[in-house]
Amino acid sequence: MEYLVRDARITDAERITALLAGVAGAPHADARATLGAADLLRQLVYLPSAVVLVAEAQRTIVGAGMLALRPSVGQGGFVGSIDLLLVEPGFEASGVRDALVVELLRMARNKGCVTVEAPRPAGAADVAAWEGYGFADGAPHIVCELAPRGALRT
């Protein structure tokens, strides 16, 4: 199945929040945090230091991802952090995660990131999938080097 991965719009915040509330094991999946998540997502859509993407299948949002950017002198440039990656239950095995991660990594490169971090996956199959994207163990996260360490991207 083909997915359209696009920048999130302010009107997507409720659907992303619903995904957040419905995905087992998602960070902040309790009711209090979910209420504040929609407001935060509406703000993040406009910030240059964040990328919020959604994946659509047949005009329905079935996944979302967020990349937060921060400068790092120690890393030699910007560091991206995949802060949120959600996939609608039932779509996990159909390539939604792949489409989102590939686009988040592309956006990180375009914004000058030298490294991208993500939370350490729980299962061995997930670890193998993330290694396929170029990530490696880097406690306390998994890390994907986008440029040689110490070399600033221009």
DSSP file (Angstrom, degrees, kcal/mol; ACC not computed):
  #  RESIDUE AA STRUCTURE BP1 BP2  ACC     N-H-->O    O-->H-N    N-H-->O    O-->H-N    TCO  KAPPA ALPHA  PHI   PSI    X-CA   Y-CA   Z-CA
    1    1 A M              0   0    0      0, 0.0     2,-0.3     0, 0.0    56,-0.0   0.000 360.0 360.0 360.0 141.1    0.0    0.0    0.0
    2    2 A E        -     0   0    0      2,-0.0     2,-0.4    94,-0.0    94,-0.0  -0.695 360.0-159.6 -90.6 142.0    1.2    3.5   -0.8
    3    3 A Y        -     0   0    0     -2,-0.3     2,-0.7    54,-0.1    54,-0.2  -0.956  14.3-137.7-122.3 141.7    1.3    6.2    1.9
    4    4 A L  E     -A   56   0A   0     52,-2.1    52,-2.7    -2,-0.4     2,-0.6  -0.885  20.0-164.4 -93.8 117.1    1.4    9.9    1.5
    5    5 A V  E     +A   55   0A   0     -2,-0.7     2,-0.3    50,-0.2    50,-0.2  -0.918  23.4 156.2-103.8 123.9    3.8   11.3    4.1
    6    6 A R  E     -A   54   0A   0     48,-2.3    48,-2.6    -2,-0.6     2,-0.1  -0.906  48.5 -79.0-141.7 165.4    3.3   15.1    4.5
    7    7 A D  E     -A   53   0A   0     -2,-0.3    46,-0.3    46,-0.2     2,-0.1  -0.442  56.4-110.1 -63.3 139.6    3.9   17.9    6.9
    8    8 A A        -     0   0    0     44,-3.1     2,-0.3    -2,-0.1    44,-0.1  -0.387  28.7-144.1 -70.2 150.6    1.2   17.9    9.6
    9    9 A R    >   -     0   0    0     -2,-0.1     3,-2.0    -3,-0.1     4,-0.3  -0.736  27.9-107.1-108.9 162.5   -1.3   20.7    9.6
   10   10 A I  G >  S+     0   0    0      1,-0.3     3,-1.2    -2,-0.3     4,-0.2   0.834 120.5  60.3 -58.4 -31.6   -2.8   22.4   12.7
   11   11 A T  G 3  S+     0   0    0      1,-0.2     4,-0.3     2,-0.1     3,-0.3   0.596  94.1  65.2 -74.5  -9.5   -6.0   20.5   11.9
   12   12 A D  G <> S+     0   0    0     -3,-2.0     4,-2.5     1,-0.2     5,-0.3   0.564  75.0  91.8 -85.5  -9.1   -4.2   17.2   12.3
   13   13 A A  H <> S+     0   0    0     -3,-1.2     4,-2.4    -4,-0.3    -1,-0.2   0.868  83.6  50.3 -58.2 -41.6   -3.5   17.6   16.0
   14   14 A E  H  > S+     0   0    0     -3,-0.3     4,-2.2    -4,-0.2    -1,-0.2   0.906 112.0  47.3 -65.4 -40.7   -6.7   15.9   17.2
   15   15 A R  H  > S+     0   0    0     -4,-0.3     4,-2.2     2,-0.2    -2,-0.2   0.902 112.5  49.1 -68.2 -39.8   -6.1   12.8   15.0
   16   16 A I  H  X S+     0   0    0     -4,-2.5     4,-2.5     2,-0.2    -2,-0.2   0.909 111.4  50.3 -63.7 -40.7   -2.5   12.6   16.1
   17   17 A T  H  X S+     0   0    0     -4,-2.4     4,-2.3    -5,-0.3    -2,-0.2   0.883 108.4  52.2 -64.0 -38.7   -3.6   12.9   19.7
   18   18 A A  H  X S+     0   0    0     -4,-2.2     4,-1.6     2,-0.2    -1,-0.2   0.899 109.7  49.3 -64.4 -39.9   -6.2   10.1   19.1
   19   19 A L  H  X S+     0   0    0     -4,-2.2     4,-1.5     2,-0.2    -2,-0.2   0.929 109.6  52.4 -61.2 -44.5   -3.4    8.0   17.8
   20   20 A L  H  < S+     0   0    0     -4,-2.5     3,-0.2     1,-0.2    -2,-0.2   0.894 111.7  45.5 -58.4 -42.2   -1.3    8.8   20.8
   21   21 A A  H  < S+     0   0    0     -4,-2.3    -1,-0.2     1,-0.2    -2,-0.2   0.786 116.5  46.2 -72.0 -27.6   -4.1    7.7   23.1
   22   22 A G  H  < S+     0   0    0     -4,-1.6     2,-0.6    -5,-0.2    -2,-0.2   0.583  88.8  91.7 -95.8 -10.2   -4.8    4.6   21.2
   23   23 A V  S >< S-     0   0    0     -4,-1.5     3,-1.7    -3,-0.2     2,-0.1  -0.767  76.6-127.8 -91.8 120.3   -1.3    3.2   20.7
   24   24 A A  T 3  S+     0   0    0     -2,-0.6    -2,-0.1     1,-0.3    -3,-0.0  -0.412  92.3  15.0 -64.6 134.7   -0.3    0.8   23.4
   25   25 A G  T 3  S+     0   0    0      1,-0.3    -1,-0.3    -2,-0.1     3,-0.1   0.468  88.9 145.8  81.7   1.3    3.0    1.7   24.9
   26   26 A A    X   -     0   0    0     -3,-1.7     3,-1.0    -6,-0.2    -1,-0.3  -0.434  57.8-101.9 -70.1 145.4    3.1    5.1   23.4
   27   27 A P  T 3  S+     0   0    0      0, 0.0    -1,-0.1     0, 0.0     0, 0.0  -0.393 104.1  12.7 -64.9 145.8    4.7    7.8   25.6
   28   28 A H  T 3  S+     0   0    0      1,-0.1     9,-0.1    -3,-0.1    -2,-0.1   0.827  77.9 152.8  60.7  35.5    2.2   10.0   27.5
   29   29 A A    <   +     0   0    0     -3,-1.0     2,-0.2     4,-0.1    -1,-0.1   0.281  36.6 104.6 -82.5  13.8   -0.7    7.7   26.7
   30   30 A D  S  > S-     0   0    0      1,-0.1     4,-2.1     4,-0.0     5,-0.2  -0.584  83.7-110.6 -92.0 163.0   -2.6    8.8   29.8
   31   31 A A  H  > S+     0   0    0      1,-0.2     4,-1.8     2,-0.2    -1,-0.1   0.868 112.0  52.4 -62.0 -42.5   -5.6   11.1   29.6
   32   32 A R  H  > S+     0   0    0      1,-0.2     4,-1.2     2,-0.2    -1,-0.2   0.936 113.5  42.9 -61.2 -46.9   -4.0   14.2   31.3
   33   33 A A  H  > S+     0   0    0      1,-0.2     4,-1.6     2,-0.2    -1,-0.2   0.857 109.4  58.8 -68.4 -34.8   -1.0   14.2   29.0
   34   34 A T  H  X S+     0   0    0     -4,-2.1     4,-1.2     1,-0.2    -1,-0.2   0.874 101.3  55.0 -64.2 -37.3   -3.1   13.5   25.9
   35   35 A L  H  X S+     0   0    0     -4,-1.8     4,-0.8     1,-0.2     3,-0.3   0.911 112.4  42.5 -62.7 -41.7   -5.2   16.7   26.5
   36   36 A G  H  X S+     0   0    0     -4,-1.2     4,-2.2     1,-0.2    -1,-0.2   0.726 102.5  70.7 -75.2 -22.1   -2.0   18.8   26.6
   37   37 A A  H  X S+     0   0    0     -4,-1.6     4,-3.0     1,-0.2     5,-0.2   0.886  93.8  53.7 -64.1 -39.9   -0.5   17.0   23.6
   38   38 A A  H  X S+     0   0    0     -4,-1.2     4,-2.0    -3,-0.3    -1,-0.2   0.924 110.7  46.4 -62.3 -43.8   -3.0   18.5   21.1
   39   39 A D  H  X S+     0   0    0     -4,-0.8     4,-1.4     2,-0.2    -1,-0.2   0.916 114.1  48.3 -64.0 -42.7   -2.1   22.0   22.2
   40   40 A L  H  X S+     0   0    0     -4,-2.2     4,-2.6     1,-0.2     3,-0.2   0.918 109.8  52.0 -63.9 -44.0    1.6   21.2   22.0
   41   41 A L  H  X S+     0   0    0     -4,-3.0     4,-1.7     1,-0.2    -1,-0.2   0.888 104.9  56.1 -61.1 -39.3    1.3   19.6   18.6
   42   42 A R  H  < S+     0   0    0     -4,-2.0     4,-0.4     1,-0.2    -1,-0.2   0.874 111.9  43.7 -59.9 -36.7   -0.6   22.7   17.3
   43   43 A Q  H >X S+     0   0    0     -4,-1.4     3,-1.3    -3,-0.2     4,-0.5   0.899 109.6  55.5 -73.7 -41.8    2.4   24.8   18.4
   44   44 A L  H >< S+     0   0    0     -4,-2.6     3,-0.8     1,-0.3    -2,-0.2   0.791  92.6  70.9 -64.5 -28.9    5.1   22.4   17.1
   45   45 A V  T 3< S+     0   0    0     -4,-1.7    -1,-0.3     1,-0.2     7,-0.2   0.819 105.9  39.7 -56.3 -30.8    3.6   22.5   13.6
   46   46 A Y  T <4 S+     0   0    0     -3,-1.3    -1,-0.2    -4,-0.4    -2,-0.2   0.542  91.6 103.0 -98.6  -8.9    4.9   26.1   13.2
   47   47 A L    X<  -     0   0    0     -3,-0.8     3,-1.2    -4,-0.5    -3,-0.0  -0.579  61.1-148.1 -81.4 135.0    8.3   25.8   14.9
   48   48 A P  T 3  S+     0   0    0      0, 0.0    -1,-0.1     0, 0.0    -4,-0.0   0.691  97.4  62.4 -71.7 -16.3   11.4   25.6   12.7
   49   49 A S  T 3  S+     0   0    0     19,-0.0    20,-2.9    20,-0.0     2,-0.3   0.217 103.5  55.6 -93.1  15.3   13.1   23.5   15.4
   50   50 A A  E <   - B   0  68A   0     -3,-1.2     2,-0.4    18,-0.2    18,-0.2  -0.996  61.3-158.6-145.1 147.9   10.5   20.7   15.0
   51   51 A V  E     - B   0  67A   0     16,-2.6    16,-2.8    -2,-0.3     2,-0.5  -0.995   9.6-172.3-125.3 122.9    9.2   18.6   12.1
   52   52 A V  E     - B   0  66A   0     -2,-0.4   -44,-3.1    14,-0.2     2,-0.3  -0.976  11.4-179.5-117.5 121.8    5.8   16.9   12.5
   53   53 A L  E     -AB   7  65A   0     12,-3.0    12,-2.2    -2,-0.5     2,-0.3  -0.856  12.1-160.7-119.5 153.3    4.8   14.5    9.8
   54   54 A V  E     -AB   6  64A   0    -48,-2.6   -48,-2.3    -2,-0.3     2,-0.5  -0.958  11.3-142.4-127.7 152.3    1.7   12.4    9.2
   55   55 A A  E     -AB   5  63A   0      8,-2.5     7,-2.9    -2,-0.3     8,-1.1  -0.967  20.4-161.3-112.2 128.8    1.2    9.3    7.0
   56   56 A E  E     -AB   4  61A   0    -52,-2.7   -52,-2.1    -2,-0.5     2,-0.4  -0.882  13.8-173.0-112.9 142.1   -2.1    9.1    5.2
   57   57 A A  E >  S- B   0  60A   0      3,-2.6     3,-1.2    -2,-0.4   -54,-0.1  -0.983  83.6 -14.4-128.7 120.0   -3.8    6.0    3.6
   58   58 A Q  T 3  S-     0   0    0     -2,-0.4     3,-0.1     1,-0.3    -1,-0.1   0.905 129.4 -54.3  51.7  46.7   -6.9    6.8    1.6
   59   59 A R  T 3  S+     0   0    0      1,-0.2     2,-0.4   -55,-0.0    -1,-0.3   0.649 115.9 113.6  64.7  19.8   -7.1   10.3    3.2
   60   60 A T  E <  S-B   57   0A   0     -3,-1.2    -3,-2.6     0, 0.0     2,-0.5  -0.979  71.8-120.5-119.9 133.1   -7.0    8.9    6.7
   61   61 A I  E     +B   56   0A   0     -2,-0.4    -5,-0.3    -5,-0.2     3,-0.1  -0.606  38.1 165.7 -74.7 120.1   -4.0    9.6    9.0
   62   62 A V  E     +     0   0A   0     -7,-2.9    26,-3.2    -2,-0.5     2,-0.3   0.347  61.9  16.9-116.7   1.7   -2.6    6.2   10.0
   63   63 A G  E     -BC  55  87A   0     -8,-1.1    -8,-2.5    24,-0.3     2,-0.3  -0.978  56.1-167.6-167.3 158.9    0.8    7.4   11.4
   64   64 A A  E     -BC  54  86A   0     22,-2.2    22,-3.2    -2,-0.3     2,-0.3  -0.991   3.6-174.4-151.2 151.3    2.6   10.3   12.8
   65   65 A G  E     -BC  53  85A   0    -12,-2.2   -12,-3.0    -2,-0.3     2,-0.4  -0.995   7.4-157.5-146.9 149.8    6.2   11.2   13.6
   66   66 A M  E     -BC  52  84A   0     18,-2.5    17,-1.7    -2,-0.3    18,-1.3  -0.996   1.0-165.9-133.8 134.2    8.0   14.2   15.2
   67   67 A L  E     -BC  51  82A   0    -16,-2.8   -16,-2.6    -2,-0.4     2,-0.4  -0.978   8.5-161.5-116.6 122.4   11.6   15.2   14.9
   68   68 A A  E     -BC  50  81A   0     13,-2.5    13,-2.4    -2,-0.5     2,-0.4  -0.867   9.8-149.1-103.3 139.0   12.9   17.8   17.4
   69   69 A L  E     + C   0  80A   0    -20,-2.9    11,-0.2    -2,-0.4    47,-0.0  -0.863  19.2 170.5-110.7 140.7   16.1   19.7   16.6
   70   70 A R  E     - C   0  79A   0      9,-2.0     9,-3.2    -2,-0.4     2,-0.2  -0.995  33.1-115.7-144.6 145.2   18.7   21.0   19.0
   71   71 A P  E     - C   0  78A   0      0, 0.0     2,-0.4     0, 0.0     7,-0.2  -0.541  30.1-171.0 -76.9 147.4   22.2   22.4   18.5
   72   72 A S  E  >> - C   0  77A   0      5,-1.9     5,-2.1    -2,-0.2     4,-1.1  -0.910  21.2-172.0-144.1 113.3   25.1   20.5   19.9
   73   73 A V  T  45S+     0   0    0     -2,-0.4     3,-0.3     1,-0.2    -1,-0.1   0.905  93.3  55.4 -66.1 -41.1   28.6   21.7   20.2
   74   74 A G  T  45S+     0   0    0      1,-0.2    -1,-0.2     2,-0.1    -2,-0.0   0.827 111.9  42.1 -62.0 -33.6   29.7   18.2   21.3
   75   75 A Q  T  45S-     0   0    0      2,-0.3    75,-0.9    74,-0.1    -1,-0.2   0.631 112.3-119.0 -89.1 -15.1   28.2   16.6   18.3
   76   76 A G  T  <5S+     0   0    0     -4,-1.1     2,-0.3    -3,-0.3    77,-0.3   0.777  79.2   1.7  84.9  27.5   29.4   19.2   15.9
   77   77 A G  E   <S-C   72   0A   0     -5,-2.1    -5,-1.9    75,-0.1    -2,-0.3  -0.989 107.4 -18.1 160.0-157.1   26.1   20.4   14.6
   78   78 A F  E     -Cd  71 113A   0     34,-1.0    36,-2.8    -2,-0.3    37,-1.1  -0.544  49.6-152.0 -81.0 145.4   22.4   19.9   15.0
   79   79 A V  E     -Cd  70 115A   0     -9,-3.2    -9,-2.0    -2,-0.2     2,-0.4  -0.975   7.6-152.0-115.9 128.9   21.0   16.7   16.6
   80   80 A G  E     -Cd  69 116A   0     35,-3.0    37,-3.1    -2,-0.5     2,-0.5  -0.783   5.5-160.9 -97.5 145.1   17.6   15.4   15.7
   81   81 A S  E     -Cd  68 117A   0    -13,-2.4   -13,-2.5    -2,-0.4     2,-1.4  -0.975  16.9-140.8-128.1 118.0   15.5   13.4   18.1
   82   82 A I  E     +C   67   0A   0     35,-3.2   -15,-0.2    -2,-0.5     3,-0.1  -0.650  32.6 170.9 -76.6  99.1   12.7   11.3   16.9
   83   83 A D  E     +     0   0A   0    -17,-1.7     2,-0.4    -2,-1.4    -1,-0.2   0.730  59.3  24.6 -86.1 -25.7   10.5   12.2   19.8
   84   84 A L  E     +C   66   0A   0    -18,-1.3   -18,-2.5    -3,-0.2     2,-0.3  -0.990  53.9 167.9-147.2 130.4    7.2   10.6   18.6
   85   85 A L  E     +C   65   0A   0     -2,-0.4     2,-0.4   -20,-0.2   -20,-0.2  -0.874  15.5 173.8-145.1 109.4    6.5    7.8   16.2
   86   86 A L  E     -C   64   0A   0    -22,-3.2   -22,-2.2    -2,-0.3     2,-0.4  -0.934  11.4-173.4-122.8 139.5    3.0    6.4   16.1
   87   87 A V  E     -C   63   0A   0     -2,-0.4   -24,-0.3   -24,-0.2     5,-0.1  -0.999  33.6-110.5-132.7 131.6    1.3    3.9   13.8
   88   88 A E    >   -     0   0    0    -26,-3.2     3,-2.4    -2,-0.4     4,-0.3  -0.328  46.5 -98.4 -55.6 131.4   -2.4    3.0   13.8
   89   89 A P  T 3  S+     0   0    0      0, 0.0    -1,-0.1     0, 0.0   -66,-0.0  -0.298 113.9  33.1 -53.4 134.6   -2.9   -0.5   15.2
   90   90 A G  T 3  S+     0   0    0     -3,-0.1     3,-0.1     0, 0.0    -2,-0.1   0.185 108.3  70.7  99.9 -15.8   -3.3   -2.8   12.2
   91   91 A F    X > +     0   0    0     -3,-2.4     3,-1.3   -29,-0.1     5,-0.8   0.334  64.3 102.5-110.4   4.3   -0.9   -0.8   10.0
   92   92 A E  G > 5S+     0   0    0      1,-0.3     3,-0.5    -4,-0.3     5,-0.3   0.871  86.7  39.4 -58.1 -41.2    2.3   -1.7   11.9
   93   93 A A  G 3 5S+     0   0    0      1,-0.2    -1,-0.3     2,-0.1    -2,-0.1   0.405  99.0  79.3 -91.1   3.1    3.5   -4.3    9.4
   94   94 A S  G < 5S-     0   0    0     -3,-1.3    -1,-0.2     1,-0.0    -2,-0.1   0.280 110.4 -93.7-102.7  13.0    2.5   -2.4    6.2
   95   95 A G  T <>5S+     0   0    0     -3,-0.5     4,-2.4    -4,-0.1     5,-0.2   0.499  87.0 121.7  98.2   2.6    5.3    0.1    5.9
   96   96 A V  H  ><S+     0   0    0     -5,-0.8     4,-2.4     2,-0.2     5,-0.2   0.947  80.4  47.2 -64.5 -47.4    3.9    3.1    7.7
   97   97 A R  H  > S+     0   0    0     -5,-0.3     4,-3.0    -6,-0.3     5,-0.3   0.926 111.9  51.5 -59.4 -44.7    6.8    3.2   10.1
   98   98 A D  H  > S+     0   0    0      1,-0.2     4,-2.6     2,-0.2     5,-0.3   0.938 110.1  48.3 -57.0 -48.7    9.3    2.8    7.2
   99   99 A A  H  X S+     0   0    0     -4,-2.4     4,-1.7     1,-0.2    -1,-0.2   0.904 115.1  44.9 -60.7 -42.5    7.8    5.7    5.3
  100  100 A L  H  X S+     0   0    0     -4,-2.4     4,-2.7     2,-0.2    -2,-0.2   0.934 114.1  47.1 -68.7 -46.3    7.8    8.0    8.3
  101  101 A V  H  X S+     0   0    0     -4,-3.0     4,-2.6     1,-0.2     5,-0.2   0.920 111.5  51.1 -64.5 -43.5   11.3    7.2    9.5
  102  102 A V  H  X S+     0   0    0     -4,-2.6     4,-2.0    -5,-0.3    -1,-0.2   0.919 113.9  44.5 -59.4 -43.3   12.8    7.5    6.0
  103  103 A E  H  X S+     0   0    0     -4,-1.7     4,-2.6    -5,-0.3    -2,-0.2   0.885 111.4  52.7 -70.7 -37.6   11.1   10.9    5.6
  104  104 A L  H  X S+     0   0    0     -4,-2.7     4,-2.2     2,-0.2    -2,-0.2   0.906 110.8  47.9 -62.8 -40.6   12.2   12.1    9.1
  105  105 A L  H  X S+     0   0    0     -4,-2.6     4,-2.3     2,-0.2    -2,-0.2   0.887 111.4  50.6 -67.1 -38.4   15.8   11.1    8.4
  106  106 A R  H  X S+     0   0    0     -4,-2.0     4,-2.4    -5,-0.2    -2,-0.2   0.923 111.3  47.9 -63.3 -43.6   15.6   13.0    5.0
  107  107 A M  H  X S+     0   0    0     -4,-2.6     4,-1.7     2,-0.2    -2,-0.2   0.889 109.2  54.2 -64.6 -38.9   14.2   16.1    6.8
  108  108 A A  H  <>S+     0   0    0     -4,-2.2     5,-2.7     2,-0.2     4,-0.2   0.926 109.6  47.3 -61.5 -44.9   17.0   15.8    9.4
  109  109 A R  H ><5S+     0   0    0     -4,-2.3     3,-1.6     1,-0.2    -2,-0.2   0.932 110.9  51.8 -60.6 -45.4   19.7   15.8    6.7
  110  110 A N  H 3<5S+     0   0    0     -4,-2.4    -1,-0.2     1,-0.3    -2,-0.2   0.800 108.4  51.6 -62.7 -29.1   18.0   18.8    5.0
  111  111 A K  T 3<5S-     0   0    0     -4,-1.7    -1,-0.3    -5,-0.2    -2,-0.2   0.377 123.4-103.0 -91.2   4.6   18.0   20.7    8.2
  112  112 A G  T < 5 +     0   0    0     -3,-1.6   -34,-1.0     1,-0.2    41,-0.3   0.658  61.6 161.8  89.2  16.8   21.7   20.1    8.8
  113  113 A C  E   < -d   78   0A   0     -5,-2.7    -1,-0.2    -6,-0.2   -34,-0.2  -0.476  24.7-170.8 -71.4 140.4   21.6   17.4   11.5
  114  114 A V  E    S+     0   0A   0    -36,-2.8    32,-2.9     1,-0.3    33,-1.5   0.599  75.4  24.0 -99.3 -18.6   24.7   15.4   11.9
  115  115 A T  E     -dE  79 145A   0    -37,-1.1   -35,-3.0    30,-0.3     2,-0.4  -0.993  61.7-158.3-145.9 146.8   23.1   12.8   14.2
  116  116 A V  E     -dE  80 144A   0     28,-2.0    28,-2.9    -2,-0.3     2,-0.3  -0.999  13.3-162.7-127.2 132.8   19.6   11.6   14.9
  117  117 A E  E     +dE  81 143A   0    -37,-3.1   -35,-3.2    -2,-0.4    26,-0.2  -0.780   9.0 178.0-109.8 155.0   18.5    9.9   18.1
  118  118 A A  E     - E   0 142A   0     24,-1.8    24,-2.3    -2,-0.3   -35,-0.1  -0.980  40.6 -86.7-148.8 154.0   15.5    7.7   18.9
  119  119 A P  E     - E   0 141A   0      0, 0.0    22,-0.1     0, 0.0   -37,-0.0  -0.313  56.8 -95.2 -59.1 146.1   14.4    5.9   22.0
  120  120 A R        -     0   0    0     20,-0.6     7,-0.1     1,-0.1     2,-0.0  -0.459  43.2-120.9 -65.0 127.0   15.9    2.4   22.3
  121  121 A P        -     0   0    0      0, 0.0    -1,-0.1     0, 0.0     6,-0.0  -0.344  12.5-139.4 -69.4 153.9   13.4   -0.2   20.8
  122  122 A A  S    S+     0   0    0     -2,-0.0     2,-0.2     4,-0.0    -2,-0.0   0.923  75.0  55.3 -82.1 -46.6   12.2   -2.9   23.1
  123  123 A G  S  > S-     0   0    0      1,-0.1     4,-2.1     4,-0.0     5,-0.1  -0.516  78.7-122.1 -96.7 159.1   12.2   -6.0   21.0
  124  124 A A  H  > S+     0   0    0      1,-0.2     4,-2.2     2,-0.2     5,-0.2   0.856 113.5  54.4 -63.0 -36.8   14.9   -7.7   18.9
  125  125 A A  H  > S+     0   0    0      1,-0.2     4,-1.9     2,-0.2    -1,-0.2   0.897 109.0  48.3 -64.9 -39.5   12.8   -7.4   15.7
  126  126 A D  H  > S+     0   0    0      2,-0.2     4,-2.5     1,-0.2    -2,-0.2   0.891 108.7  53.8 -66.8 -38.9   12.5   -3.7   16.3
  127  127 A V  H  X S+     0   0    0     -4,-2.1     4,-2.3     1,-0.2    -2,-0.2   0.927 109.1  49.0 -60.0 -44.7   16.2   -3.3   16.9
  128  128 A A  H  X S+     0   0    0     -4,-2.2     4,-1.6     1,-0.2    -1,-0.2   0.889 110.1  51.3 -63.0 -40.0   16.9   -5.0   13.6
  129  129 A A  H  X S+     0   0    0     -4,-1.9     4,-0.8     2,-0.2    -1,-0.2   0.927 111.2  47.1 -63.5 -44.6   14.4   -2.7   11.8
  130  130 A W  H ><>S+     0   0    0     -4,-2.5     5,-2.1     1,-0.2     3,-0.7   0.859 107.9  55.9 -67.4 -34.9   16.1    0.4   13.3
  131  131 A E  H ><5S+     0   0    0     -4,-2.3     3,-1.1     1,-0.2    -1,-0.2   0.856 100.8  60.5 -62.7 -33.3   19.5   -0.9   12.3
  132  132 A G  H 3<5S+     0   0    0     -4,-1.6    -1,-0.2     1,-0.3    -2,-0.2   0.774 101.0  53.0 -63.6 -27.3   18.2   -1.2    8.8
  133  133 A Y  T <<5S-     0   0    0     -4,-0.8    -1,-0.3    -3,-0.7    -2,-0.2   0.587 130.7 -95.4 -81.7 -11.1   17.6    2.6    8.8
  134  134 A G  T < 5S+     0   0    0     -3,-1.1    11,-0.4    -4,-0.5    -3,-0.2   0.481  78.3 139.9 110.2   5.5   21.2    3.1    9.9
  135  135 A F      < -     0   0    0     -5,-2.1    -1,-0.3     9,-0.2     2,-0.3  -0.509  25.7-176.8 -82.9 151.5   20.8    3.4   13.7
  136  136 A A  E     -F  143   0A   0      7,-2.4     7,-3.3    -2,-0.2     2,-0.1  -0.919  39.1 -75.7-139.7 165.1   23.2    1.8   16.1
  137  137 A D  E     +F  142   0A   0     -2,-0.3     5,-0.2     5,-0.2     2,-0.1  -0.419  51.5 158.3 -65.9 133.8   23.4    1.5   19.9
  138  138 A G  E >   -F  141   0A   0      3,-2.2     3,-2.1    -2,-0.1    -1,-0.1  -0.541  50.2 -94.4-155.8  80.3   24.5    4.7   21.7
  139  139 A A  T 3  S+     0   0    0      1,-0.4     3,-0.1    -2,-0.1    -2,-0.0  -0.004 106.2  14.9 -44.5 138.5   23.3    4.6   25.3
  140  140 A P  T 3  S+     0   0    0      0, 0.0   -20,-0.6     0, 0.0    -1,-0.4  -0.962 136.3  23.0 -89.2   8.4   20.8    5.8   26.4
  141  141 A H  E <  S-EF 119 138A   0     -3,-2.1    -3,-2.2   -22,-0.1     2,-0.4  -0.634  79.2-106.2-118.0 176.6   19.4    6.0   22.8
  142  142 A I  E     -EF 118 137A   0    -24,-2.3   -24,-1.8    -5,-0.2     2,-0.4  -0.864  43.0-153.0 -98.0 148.7   20.0    4.5   19.5
  143  143 A V  E     -EF 117 136A   0     -7,-3.3    -7,-2.4    -2,-0.4     2,-0.5  -0.957  18.4-160.0-132.6 140.6   21.8    6.9   17.2
  144  144 A C  E     -E  116   0A   0    -28,-2.9   -28,-2.0    -2,-0.4     2,-0.5  -0.963  18.2-146.1-119.6 111.3   22.1    7.4   13.4
  145  145 A E  E     +E  115   0A   0     -2,-0.5   -30,-0.3   -11,-0.4   -31,-0.1  -0.658  19.0 178.0 -77.9 122.5   25.2    9.3   12.3
  146  146 A L  S    S+     0   0    0    -32,-2.9   -31,-0.2    -2,-0.5    -1,-0.2   0.635  70.1  17.1 -98.8 -18.6   24.3   11.5    9.3
  147  147 A A  S    S-     0   0    0    -33,-1.5    -1,-0.2     6,-0.0     3,-0.1  -0.972  99.7 -77.5-147.4 156.3   27.7   13.1    8.9
  148  148 A P    >   -     0   0    0      0, 0.0     3,-2.1     0, 0.0    -2,-0.0  -0.305  61.1 -97.0 -56.9 138.1   31.2   12.3   10.2
  149  149 A R  T 3  S+     0   0    0      1,-0.3   -73,-0.1     3,-0.0     3,-0.1  -0.328 109.8  18.8 -59.4 132.7   31.6   13.3   13.9
  150  150 A G  T 3  S+     0   0    0    -75,-0.9     2,-0.7     1,-0.2    -1,-0.3   0.253  96.4 113.2  89.8 -11.9   33.2   16.8   14.2
  151  151 A A    <   -     0   0    0     -3,-2.1     2,-0.2   -76,-0.2    -1,-0.2  -0.844  61.5-141.9 -96.8 117.4   32.5   17.7   10.6
  152  152 A L        -     0   0    0     -2,-0.7     2,-0.3    -3,-0.1   -75,-0.1  -0.551  15.1-126.8 -75.2 137.8   30.0   20.6   10.4
  153  153 A R              0   0    0    -41,-0.3    -1,-0.1   -77,-0.3   -39,-0.0  -0.668 360.0 360.0 -82.0 138.5   27.5   20.4    7.5
  154  154 A T              0   0    0     -2,-0.3    -1,-0.1     0, 0.0    -2,-0.0   0.372 360.0 360.0-114.8 360.0   27.3   23.4    5.3
